[in-house]
Structure formats: structure tokens, C-alpha cells
């Protein structure tokens, strides 16, 4: 590296040496199994059902949304694998060395929000197991279940002091793992963790499904009662767009992991499993929770609560410990590791990656995104679709620049220099800013009270991604930097 500005670099964010690029396709497959096979994957199609979508169409839309997201994810991952650099530094080529602060901040905030959601689920598993083995579960859950209000918040409301104490311990444990997973040693603990957790959690989710099937005589009769459609086309689009949004954070940040890839083949083949495994677990969730209605006489879509209510104690351990491990792992890989890079990017000279992780935790606690878990509409629309509009605008610019403007090539030295080709106008690329702002206006005007704009809002990242991609290409052709 030459002409590197200290203010724009530290040894963690410079291109990795070849000896650290040793992740293969199986590593990335295990990463995606670890990140996707869990409580939320089981629940996602049910959110569609509660919005009036037939269960089979809901599963298909889960698959479609994730398949669409996979395309820009693999494109974005290409730069990480090719140059051995993380996403915030790649983003400097599109937004400018100073302009990159904005998309980094957006991604960090949303990632931190997801961290809070998963930390909440981890605490739910631990406290739920405690209640079951202490004989308090039925006493705590039964009144809420009979009133129809049992959901992901049930355990936290029942024993708040214990729940939030476990929540704090979870945070400390995650920080300890990341502290002992330094970037300059290839983050080997994270890679090894995925190879262990991925297969185990996949087995546990299949086991839960089989248990519910055997316990209820494989009775799928309840499916006919939840397959009546009342959703219009816009609701279908909102749901699919929400499923796009669920992994759009990683469509931006996968270079943080693919910078360790042995080759492009490794990262591509390793990631294609995403839509298949996510929709598969969603299908198990629909069928498993539907069969369990015969036992609990309620629709319990949370696999943690479902396991606690229906499975014997020994089986609860076998099923829930892997879910606990998976949620812990995805919170580390997807929700703390990338924001650490983003926040470090603001002042690499003074803020290293782990300090960025700590700041991300503070942001996540302030957001409190776990509050969206109790309501299907709130989760899919107020959370996923709302932030998806912003991320779609960023992803569109990323794809447009790397594929159509740069032709898959980046001037590496300029990423770390205030005087390089990515200086643009005082360190900011005005074309990125213009394309982004215009692309999100149609969606966000609905949130400002213009109800006639709901069709544009329902398109979420589908619209903002398409608009920003096209606008960026046009603007960069007009003003060639």
C-alpha cells in the first residue's frame, strides 16, 4: 500500500494477506445455516399468514424475497473475496472516502437493532428452560395462553428481573467471544463455531417438527383453516419486500466475511443455500405449529415457547440448546461483527473494530427493536419494510457502481487516501447522495402522512433498489469522475 492516510486506515481494515484467506464453500454454507436456521426462520411464514396470505404462498414469498436478496449479496461479496477488504472500505469507492460514513451509519444502526432482537431471543430460551425445569412454566404461561396473548414477550413479562439479568449476561458473553476472535488471526473461532452450530441447530429444528408430527398423529387439518386468503396484492408485495429486507443488511456487509474467502467459487457456492434453507425451515414452522394447535389449543408460532409447552424436559434440552447456540452465533456473525467495521470506519485511527462492536451494543440497547416481535404487522411493515427502503437505496448504488461503472475493479490505494480517485467532491460522491435521496422519497413520503403513496411504500426495497441503481448509472454517465 502507498500514500495511505493514517486517518483512513488501521491494520485491521487493510487488505488481508493471502494466508488469512482460507474460508471455503463449506465454511460459508455453515455460516448461512448458522445464521438462518433458528426461531425467526420458523416464524416468518406465519407473519404472512397473520396478514391474510395462504400458508403455501407465504412460504413461497419467503423463498422469493431471499432469492432476490441473494443476487446483490453475491455481487457485493465479490469485492470482499477479490481484494480481502471489508464493506466500509469498499463503500468508499461509491460514496467517497468521507461520504461512506453515511451508509456505514445506516447499516450499523440496523444491524445493532437486529442484535437486540436476537439477544432477546437468547434470553427467552435460557429463562424458559429455567422455568420448565423449576416447575414454574405452566403457572406462568397458562393464564396468558388461555387469554390468547402468549407470544415472544410472555416470558420476559412473567419474570422480568430474571429475564433482564440473563439479557445482560448474554451481552457480556458475546463481547468476550468477539474479543477473542481478532481479525488479524482470520477470526478462526467464528469459523469453527459455525461448523459446530450449523448442523446441530438444523437437526434440532427438524426434530421439533418430527416430535410435533408424532405427538399429533401428523394431523394437518388445521392448515385448511389458515389457508383462506384475505390479502390483496399490495400485502403480498409488502410481505415479499419484508423478506428481502431481512437479509439486506448482509447483502451490504457480506464482504466482512468473504474477505477471508479462498476464491470467488468458495463464496458463491457457499451462499446459494440461503433462500432454500430459510424457506425450508419456514415450511417446517408452518406445518409444525399447525399440528401443535391440537395439543396447546392455540397458535404458538414461537418455536421456543412451542417446545417448552409441548416437549418433555429432556427433549426441550436437545431442541433448545442448539437454538440458543444458533441465535448466539447469528448475533455474533451478522449483528455485531459488521457494525463493528462500520463504526470503526468513522475514525479508524482511534476506533478499532472491537471498540466499534461495543458502541454497536449501546446503539442496539437504545433502539430496543425487540419490541416489534409481538405483532406481525409491526414486524414486517414497521420494522423490516421501513428500514428496507433505506437499505435498498444503498444496495442499488453498490451494485450499479461495482458492476456497471467499475466493471468489478477497484483502485485499492485510493480507498485509503484523501487525494485518490475516490475523493470526488471534498470526499463525497454527490451522485450517490442524489440517487439515494430520490430512490427513498416515494417510499418514505407515506410515513410522512401522504396515504396515497402506500403502493410505493409497499414496494419497499424493490422500488428503492431499482431506482437507485438506474439513477446512479445515469448520473455517473453524465458526470464521469
C-alpha positions in Angstrom: 0.0 0.0 0.0 1.2 3.5 -0.9 0.1 7.0 0.1 -2.1 5.6 2.9 -3.6 8.2 5.2 -3.5 7.2 8.9 -6.9 8.8 9.5 -8.4 6.4 6.9 -6.7 3.2 7.9 -5.5 0.8 10.5 -4.0 -2.7 10.1 -7.4 -4.4 10.6 -9.0 -2.8 7.6 -6.2 -3.0 5.1 -6.3 -5.9 2.5 -5.8 -9.2 4.2 -2.7 -11.3 3.4 -3.2 -14.5 1.4 -2.5 -16.7 4.4 -5.7 -15.4 6.1 -7.9 -16.1 3.1 -8.7 -19.7 3.9 -12.5 -19.9 4.2 -14.0 -22.4 1.7 -17.5 -23.0 0.3 -18.4 -25.3 3.2 -17.4 -22.6 5.7 -19.9 -20.2 4.1 -22.6 -22.8 3.8 -22.2 -23.5 7.5 -22.2 -19.7 8.2 -25.6 -19.4 6.4 -27.1 -22.4 8.1 -26.0 -21.0 11.4 -27.4 -17.5 10.6 -30.7 -18.7 9.2 -31.9 -21.9 10.9 -33.5 -20.6 14.0 -36.5 -19.2 15.8 -37.2 -16.4 13.3 -37.0 -18.6 10.3 -39.7 -20.9 11.8 -41.9 -17.9 12.4 -41.5 -15.8 9.2 -44.2 -17.5 7.1 -46.6 -17.2 10.0 -46.3 -13.4 9.8 -47.6 -13.7 6.2 -50.5 -15.9 7.4 -51.4 -13.4 10.0 -51.5 -10.8 7.2 -54.1 -12.9 5.4 -51.7 -14.8 3.0 -52.3 -18.5 2.4 -49.6 -20.5 4.1 -48.2 -22.1 1.0 -47.9 -18.7 -0.8 -46.3 -17.2 2.3 -43.6 -19.9 2.2 -43.0 -19.2 -1.5 -42.7 -15.4 -0.8 -40.2 -16.1 1.9 -38.2 -18.0 -0.7 -38.6 -15.4 -3.4 -37.6 -12.5 -1.2 -34.4 -14.2 0.0 -33.6 -15.3 -3.6 -33.8 -11.7 -4.8 -31.6 -10.5 -1.9 -29.0 -13.2 -2.7 -28.2 -11.7 -6.1 -26.8 -8.3 -4.9 -25.3 -10.2 -1.9 -23.1 -12.3 -4.1 -22.2 -9.3 -6.2 -21.2 -7.3 -3.1 -19.3 -10.4 -1.8 -17.2 -10.5 -4.9 -15.2 -7.4 -3.9 -14.5 -8.7 -0.5 -13.2 -12.0 -1.8 -11.2 -10.3 -4.6 -9.4 -7.7 -2.6 -9.6 -9.0 1.0 -11.2 -5.9 2.3 -14.4 -5.2 4.4 -17.6 -3.5 3.3 -17.0 0.0 4.7 -13.8 0.4 2.7 -15.4 -1.0 -0.4 -18.2 1.6 0.1 -15.7 4.4 -0.2 -15.4 3.7 -3.9 -19.1 4.5 -4.3 -19.8 7.2 -1.8 -16.3 8.8 -1.4 -13.9 8.4 1.5 -16.0 10.7 3.7 -19.4 10.0 2.1 -19.1 6.4 3.1 -19.8 7.4 6.6 -23.5 7.7 5.8 -24.2 4.1 4.5 -22.0 2.8 7.2 -24.0 4.5 9.9 -27.3 3.3 8.4 -26.1 -0.3 8.3 -24.6 -0.2 11.8 -27.8 1.1 13.3 -30.0 -1.5 11.6 -27.5 -4.3 12.5 -27.5 -3.1 16.1 -31.3 -3.3 16.1 -31.2 -6.9 14.9 -28.6 -7.6 17.6 -31.1 -6.5 20.2 -33.8 -8.8 18.8 -31.6 -11.9 18.9 -30.2 -11.1 22.3 -33.9 -11.0 23.4 -34.5 -14.5 21.9 -31.4 -15.9 23.6 -32.6 -14.7 27.0 -36.1 -16.1 26.3 -34.5 -19.6 25.7 -32.4 -19.6 28.8 -35.2 -18.3 31.1 -37.8 -20.6 29.5 -35.6 -23.6 30.2 -35.2 -22.4 33.8 -39.0 -22.1 34.3 -39.6 -25.5 32.8 -37.1 -27.3 35.0 -38.1 -25.4 38.1 -41.7 -26.4 37.5 -43.0 -22.8 37.1 -43.7 -22.8 33.4 -47.3 -23.8 33.3 -48.1 -21.5 36.2 -46.5 -18.6 34.3 -47.7 -19.4 30.8 -51.2 -20.9 31.3 -53.1 -17.6 32.0 -51.5 -15.8 29.1 -52.1 -18.8 26.8 -55.7 -19.1 27.7 -56.2 -15.4 27.1 -54.6 -15.7 23.6 -51.8 -13.3 24.5 -48.8 -15.8 24.7 -46.1 -14.6 22.4 -42.3 -13.8 22.3 -42.8 -11.4 25.2 -44.6 -13.8 27.5 -41.5 -15.0 29.4 -39.9 -11.5 29.7 -43.2 -10.2 31.2 -43.6 -13.1 33.5 -40.2 -12.9 35.2 -38.7 -9.6 34.2 -35.9 -9.4 36.8 -34.6 -12.8 35.9 -35.1 -12.2 32.2 -33.2 -8.9 32.0 -30.4 -10.2 34.2 -29.9 -13.1 31.7 -30.0 -10.5 28.9 -27.1 -8.6 30.4 -25.1 -11.8 30.9 -25.7 -12.7 27.2 -24.3 -9.3 26.1 -21.1 -9.9 28.2 -20.7 -13.4 26.7 -21.0 -12.2 23.1 -18.4 -9.5 23.7 -16.0 -12.0 25.2 -16.3 -14.2 22.1 -15.6 -11.3 19.8 -12.7 -10.1 21.9 -11.0 -13.4 21.4 -11.8 -13.5 17.6 -9.3 -10.9 16.3 -9.5 -10.0 12.6 -5.7 -10.4 12.1 -5.9 -14.1 13.1 -8.6 -14.8 10.5 -11.4 -14.9 13.1 -11.0 -18.6 13.4 -13.2 -19.0 16.4 -16.2 -17.8 14.4 -15.5 -20.1 11.5 -15.1 -23.1 13.8 -18.3 -22.1 15.7 -20.3 -22.2 12.5 -19.2 -25.7 11.6 -20.3 -26.9 15.0 -23.6 -24.9 15.4 -24.9 -25.2 11.9 -25.6 -29.0 11.7 -26.7 -29.2 15.3 -29.4 -26.5 15.0 -30.6 -27.9 11.7 -31.1 -31.2 13.4 -32.9 -29.6 16.4 -35.5 -27.8 14.2 -36.2 -31.0 12.2 -36.5 -32.8 15.5 -39.1 -30.3 16.8 -41.1 -30.8 13.6 -41.0 -34.6 13.8 -41.9 -34.5 17.5 -45.0 -32.4 16.8 -45.9 -34.7 13.9 -45.7 -37.9 16.0 -47.4 -36.3 19.0 -50.4 -35.1 16.9 -50.7 -38.0 14.5 -49.4 -36.0 11.6 -52.7 -34.2 11.6 -52.6 -31.2 9.2 -56.3 -30.5 9.3 -55.7 -27.1 10.9 -53.9 -26.0 7.7 -57.3 -25.8 5.9 -58.4 -23.2 8.5 -55.5 -20.9 7.9 -55.2 -21.1 4.1 -58.1 -18.8 3.3 -56.7 -15.7 1.6 -57.8 -12.2 2.6 -54.7 -10.4 1.4 -54.6 -8.1 -1.6 -51.7 -7.7 -4.0 -50.1 -4.9 -2.0 -50.0 -7.1 1.1 -48.3 -9.8 -0.9 -45.7 -7.3 -2.1 -45.2 -5.9 1.4 -44.5 -9.4 2.7 -42.1 -10.3 0.0 -40.3 -7.0 0.3 -40.1 -7.5 4.1 -38.4 -10.9 3.4 -36.0 -9.1 1.1 -35.2 -6.7 3.9 -34.5 -9.4 6.5 -31.0 -10.1 4.9 -30.4 -6.8 3.1 -28.0 -5.9 5.9 -25.9 -8.9 4.9 -26.3 -8.0 1.2 -24.3 -5.0 2.1 -22.0 -6.4 4.7 -21.0 -9.9 3.5 -17.6 -8.7 2.3 -16.8 -8.5 6.1 -16.8 -12.3 5.9 -15.9 -13.0 2.3 -12.7 -11.1 2.6 -11.5 -14.4 4.2 -12.6 -16.5 1.1 -10.1 -18.7 -0.7 -11.7 -17.9 -4.0 -14.8 -16.5 -5.7 -16.1 -20.0 -6.2 -16.0 -20.5 -2.4 -18.1 -17.6 -1.6 -20.7 -18.1 -4.4 -21.3 -21.8 -3.8 -21.3 -21.3 -0.1 -24.1 -18.7 -0.2 -26.6 -20.2 -2.6 -28.2 -22.2 0.2 -29.8 -19.0 1.7 -33.3 -19.0 0.1 -33.6 -22.8 0.2 -32.7 -23.3 3.8 -34.7 -20.3 5.0 -37.9 -21.3 3.3 -37.4 -25.0 4.3 -37.3 -24.1 8.0 -40.3 -21.8 7.4 -42.2 -24.7 5.9 -41.4 -26.8 9.0 -42.6 -23.9 11.1 -46.0 -23.7 9.3 -46.6 -27.4 9.5 -45.2 -28.0 13.0 -47.0 -25.1 14.7 -50.2 -26.0 12.8 -50.1 -29.6 14.1 -49.5 -28.4 17.6 -52.8 -26.5 17.7 -54.4 -29.8 18.5 -52.2 -30.0 21.7 -52.0 -26.5 23.0 -55.3 -25.3 21.6 -53.7 -22.1 20.4 -51.5 -21.0 17.5 -48.0 -20.8 19.0 -45.6 -19.8 16.3 -42.6 -19.2 18.5 -40.6 -22.5 18.4 -39.0 -21.7 21.8 -42.4 -21.4 23.5 -43.8 -24.3 21.5 -41.0 -26.6 22.6 -41.4 -25.5 26.3 -45.1 -26.2 26.2 -45.2 -29.5 24.3 -41.9 -31.3 24.6 -40.8 -33.3 27.6 -37.9 -31.9 29.6 -35.1 -34.0 28.1 -36.3 -33.2 24.6 -36.6 -29.5 25.4 -32.9 -29.5 26.2 -32.0 -31.3 23.0 -34.0 -28.8 20.9 -33.5 -25.5 22.7 -29.8 -25.7 23.4 -28.9 -25.7 19.7 -31.4 -22.9 19.1 -29.7 -21.0 21.9 -26.3 -21.7 20.2 -27.6 -20.6 16.8 -29.1 -17.4 18.0 -25.9 -16.6 19.9 -23.9 -17.3 16.7 -26.0 -15.3 14.3 -26.0 -12.4 16.7 -22.2 -12.5 16.6 -21.7 -13.1 12.9 -24.4 -10.9 11.4 -25.3 -8.3 14.0 -22.1 -7.4 15.9 -19.2 -8.2 13.6 -20.4 -6.0 10.7 -21.4 -2.9 12.7 -18.0 -3.1 14.4 -16.4 -2.5 11.0 -18.9 0.3 10.2 -18.3 2.2 13.4 -14.5 1.8 13.2 -14.7 3.3 9.7 -15.7 6.7 11.2 -12.2 7.1 12.7 -10.0 4.1 12.1 -7.0 5.7 13.6 -8.7 5.8 17.1 -11.6 3.4 16.9 -10.6 -0.2 16.3 -13.1 -3.0 15.3 -13.8 -4.2 18.8 -14.4 -0.7 20.1 -16.9 -0.4 17.3 -18.6 -3.6 18.5 -19.1 -2.1 22.0 -20.6 1.1 20.5 -23.0 -1.1 18.4 -24.2 -2.8 21.6 -25.0 0.6 23.1 -26.9 1.6 20.0 -28.8 -1.7 19.9 -29.9 -1.2 23.5 -31.1 2.3 22.7 -33.2 1.1 19.7 -34.9 -1.7 21.6 -36.0 -3.4 18.3 -37.3 -6.5 20.1 -40.5 -4.5 20.8 -41.5 -5.4 17.2 -41.6 -9.1 17.9 -45.1 -9.2 19.4 -47.0 -8.1 16.2 -46.8 -9.5 12.7 -47.8 -6.2 11.0 -45.4 -4.2 13.2 -42.5 -6.6 12.5 -43.0 -6.9 8.7 -44.0 -3.3 8.0 -42.9 -1.0 10.7 -39.5 -2.7 11.1 -38.5 -4.7 8.0 -40.1 -2.7 5.2 -39.3 0.7 6.8 -35.6 0.1 7.1 -35.6 -2.0 3.9 -36.3 1.1 1.9 -33.1 2.8 3.0 -31.0 -0.4 2.6 -32.5 -0.9 -0.9 -31.3 2.5 -1.9 -27.8 1.7 -0.7 -27.6 -1.8 -2.2 -28.7 -0.4 -5.6 -25.9 2.1 -5.7 -23.4 -0.6 -4.6 -24.4 -2.9 -7.4 -24.6 -0.1 -10.0 -21.1 1.2 -9.2 -19.3 -2.2 -8.9 -20.9 -3.9 -11.9 -21.7 -1.2 -14.4 -19.3 1.7 -13.5 -16.2 -0.1 -12.1 -16.6 -3.3 -14.1 -15.7 -5.3 -10.9 -12.4 -3.3 -10.4 -11.5 -1.0 -7.5 -8.4 1.2 -7.1 -7.3 -0.1 -3.7 -4.8 2.6 -2.8 -7.4 5.3 -3.3 -9.6 3.7 -0.7 -7.1 4.8 2.0 -6.2 8.2 0.6 -7.9 11.6 0.8 -6.3 12.5 -2.5 -7.2 9.4 -4.6 -9.8 8.8 -7.3 -12.5 8.4 -4.6 -12.1 11.9 -3.3 -14.9 13.0 -5.7 -16.2 16.4 -4.3 -14.5 17.0 -1.0 -14.5 13.3 -0.2 -18.2 12.8 -1.1 -19.7 11.5 -4.3 -22.7 13.8 -4.9 -24.2 11.2 -7.4 -24.6 8.6 -4.7 -26.3 11.1 -2.4 -28.7 12.3 -5.2 -29.5 8.8 -6.3 -30.1 7.6 -2.7 -32.4 10.5 -1.7 -34.5 10.3 -4.8 -34.8 6.5 -4.5 -36.2 6.6 -1.0 -38.6 9.5 -1.4 -41.5 7.5 -2.9 -41.5 5.0 0.0 -40.9 7.4 2.9 -43.5 10.0 1.9 -46.2 7.5 3.0 -44.7 7.6 6.5 -44.9 11.4 6.4 -48.7 11.1 6.1 -49.3 11.0 2.4 -51.6 8.0 2.3 -51.9 7.9 -1.5 -48.2 6.8 -1.6 -48.8 3.5 0.2 -48.4 1.5 -3.1 -44.8 2.9 -3.3 -44.2 2.2 0.3 -45.4 -1.4 -0.1 -42.8 -2.0 -2.7 -40.1 -1.2 -0.1 -36.6 -2.2 -1.2 -37.9 -3.5 -4.5 -38.5 0.1 -5.6 -35.7 1.9 -3.8 -33.1 -0.6 -5.1 -34.3 -0.4 -8.7 -34.5 3.4 -8.6 -31.1 4.0 -7.0 -29.4 1.5 -9.4 -30.8 3.2 -12.5 -30.3 6.8 -11.3 -26.7 6.2 -10.2 -25.8 4.7 -13.6 -27.4 7.7 -15.4 -25.8 10.3 -13.1 -22.3 8.8 -13.2 -22.5 8.7 -17.0 -23.5 12.4 -17.1 -20.8 13.4 -14.6 -17.8 11.0 -15.0 -15.5 11.1 -12.1 
